[in-house]
Amino acid sequence: MNKILTSILVLFIISTTGFGIYKAAASIDKEFIMKDKKVLIAYYSYSGNTKSVAKKIQSLTGADLFEIKPLKEYSKNYNEVVSLAQIEKQNNIKPELVNNGDVSNYDVIFIGTPVWWYTMASPVRTFLSNNNFDGKIIMPFCTHGGGGASSTYIDMKKLAPKAKFTDGYTSYENSAKIEDIKNWIKSANI
Ligand SMILES: Cc1cc2nc3c(=O)[nH]c(=O)nc-3n(C[C@H](O)[C@H](O)[C@H](O)COP(=O)(O)O)c2cc1C
């Protein structure tokens, strides 16, 4: 009797843990796992829109996620951030980060930013400047408030001239659709 109960218990454990593994694997679309490539998603987000795109990319690829964080946090007051960001852009300021990250072990790096004054947000300027992207593949993405990507990708390329950039993925505020992100990743053909 005990043997029967033990067998049932073992079968139960195998089926439940097995199902757990199946579920985790199923949530990451195999089509988007870049075989033989180490992939990182690095992003900065002030109000959450770019973070949400980064998380969607992660749900598709299972890649590592790195949040770019300025050492001195920006004010919660939107207008103050808008004013400060303009000064930072005009003076090409690269605010210090909590952690510069380390891209050396990755082949493909998704880099996400909100559009700030027609270009990347200042912390992303620092991230690009403080890492070596030579020979890496960069998949840039940005979110904006109605003005589109503007000079964002052009300016990012200037800070990583020896990286290979794919087309960027651009979305308005928090409107990014998982299907569109899928198509973008597919079209990069990596
Ligand atoms: C400092 C600052 C500057 C901005 N400049 C622009 C801009 O030039 N063009 C634009 O379309 N949106 C601009 N926006 C709007 C943001 O790009 C947009 O809300 C974005 O989705 C925010 O992303 P986040 O939630 O990840 O921070 C700006 C927002 C801020 C805070």
PDBQT file of the ligand as one rigid body, heavy atoms in Angstrom, charges set to zero:
ROOT
HETATM    1  C1  LIG A 201      12.973  65.285 -20.619  1.00  0.00    +0.000 C 
HETATM    2  C2  LIG A 201      11.993  64.804 -21.631  1.00  0.00    +0.000 A 
HETATM    3  C3  LIG A 201      12.132  65.156 -22.962  1.00  0.00    +0.000 A 
HETATM    4  C4  LIG A 201      11.252  64.635 -23.922  1.00  0.00    +0.000 A 
HETATM    5  N1  LIG A 201      11.456  64.954 -25.246  1.00  0.00    +0.000 NA
HETATM    6  C5  LIG A 201      10.660  64.388 -26.186  1.00  0.00    +0.000 A 
HETATM    7  C6  LIG A 201      10.903  64.633 -27.573  1.00  0.00    +0.000 A 
HETATM    8  O1  LIG A 201      11.831  65.336 -27.969  1.00  0.00    +0.000 OA
HETATM    9  N2  LIG A 201      10.059  64.062 -28.473  1.00  0.00    +0.000 N 
HETATM   10  C7  LIG A 201       9.017  63.247 -28.087  1.00  0.00    +0.000 A 
HETATM   11  O2  LIG A 201       8.303  62.750 -28.947  1.00  0.00    +0.000 OA
HETATM   12  N3  LIG A 201       8.785  62.980 -26.784  1.00  0.00    +0.000 NA
HETATM   13  C8  LIG A 201       9.578  63.525 -25.810  1.00  0.00    +0.000 A 
HETATM   14  N4  LIG A 201       9.366  63.228 -24.499  1.00  0.00    +0.000 N 
HETATM   15  C9  LIG A 201       8.319  62.234 -24.148  1.00  0.00    +0.000 C 
HETATM   16  C10 LIG A 201       8.941  60.843 -23.903  1.00  0.00    +0.000 C 
HETATM   17  O3  LIG A 201       9.823  60.491 -24.926  1.00  0.00    +0.000 OA
HETATM   18  C11 LIG A 201       7.871  59.756 -23.814  1.00  0.00    +0.000 C 
HETATM   19  O4  LIG A 201       6.903  60.062 -22.880  1.00  0.00    +0.000 OA
HETATM   20  C12 LIG A 201       8.503  58.397 -23.525  1.00  0.00    +0.000 C 
HETATM   21  O5  LIG A 201       7.598  57.368 -23.842  1.00  0.00    +0.000 OA
HETATM   22  C13 LIG A 201       8.883  58.279 -22.054  1.00  0.00    +0.000 C 
HETATM   23  O6  LIG A 201       9.488  57.032 -21.840  1.00  0.00    +0.000 OA
HETATM   24  P1  LIG A 201       9.717  56.466 -20.369  1.00  0.00    +0.000 P 
HETATM   25  O7  LIG A 201       8.345  56.267 -19.761  1.00  0.00    +0.000 OA
HETATM   26  O8  LIG A 201      10.418  55.168 -20.589  1.00  0.00    +0.000 OA
HETATM   27  O9  LIG A 201      10.542  57.448 -19.614  1.00  0.00    +0.000 OA
HETATM   28  C14 LIG A 201      10.210  63.767 -23.532  1.00  0.00    +0.000 A 
HETATM   29  C15 LIG A 201      10.047  63.450 -22.176  1.00  0.00    +0.000 A 
HETATM   30  C16 LIG A 201      10.934  63.945 -21.240  1.00  0.00    +0.000 A 
HETATM   31  C17 LIG A 201      10.767  63.582 -19.776  1.00  0.00    +0.000 C 
ENDROOT
TORSDOF 0
